[in-house]
Amino acid sequence: MGSPGAVSDSFPALVVAGVPIFISRSSSGSRGVTYDDLAGKGAKFSTPAELVELTFAADRVLCY
């Protein structure tokens, strides 16, 4: 199975498709991602506990 590439390659298509996107607050903070970057994109910052809960509840999970 090949690499999915950069998240920036897939992000626009995920937004258009209305896919909910949950982003690690701590990981994104160290990369300079802000609330303004996520505005209107169906994405939200999540805590580690939320991400673990979502992972176990999901049929599929994509990680970049």
C-alpha positions in Angstrom: 0.0 0.0 0.0 1.5 3.4 -1.0 1.8 6.5 1.0 -1.2 8.8 1.0 1.0 11.9 0.3 0.8 15.2 2.1 -2.4 16.0 4.0 -2.5 19.3 2.1 -3.1 17.1 -1.1 -6.2 15.5 0.4 -7.6 18.2 2.7 -9.6 20.2 0.0 -11.3 17.0 -1.2 -12.2 16.0 2.3 -13.7 19.4 3.0 -15.8 19.4 -0.1 -17.1 15.9 0.7 -18.1 17.1 4.2 -15.8 14.6 6.0 -15.5 15.5 9.7 -11.8 16.1 10.5 -10.5 15.9 14.0 -7.1 17.4 14.6 -4.7 16.9 17.6 -4.5 20.2 19.4 -1.0 19.6 20.6 0.4 18.3 17.3 -1.2 21.0 15.2 -0.1 23.7 17.7 3.5 22.8 17.2 2.9 23.2 13.5 1.3 26.6 13.8 -2.2 25.5 12.9 -4.8 28.0 14.3 -8.6 28.2 14.7 -8.7 30.5 11.7 -7.0 27.8 9.6 -9.9 25.4 10.4 -12.8 27.9 10.1 -15.5 26.7 7.7 -13.7 23.5 6.9 -15.5 21.0 9.2 -12.4 20.5 11.2 -11.9 20.8 14.9 -9.2 20.5 17.5 -9.5 17.5 19.7 -7.9 16.2 22.8 -6.0 12.9 23.0 -8.9 11.3 24.8 -11.4 12.4 22.1 -9.1 11.1 19.4 -8.8 7.7 21.1 -12.6 7.5 21.6 -13.2 8.4 17.9 -10.6 5.9 16.7 -12.3 3.0 18.5 -15.7 4.1 17.4 -14.7 4.4 13.7 -14.9 1.9 10.9 -11.8 3.6 9.3 -9.2 6.1 10.5 -6.7 8.1 8.4 -3.6 9.3 10.1 -1.1 11.8 8.6 
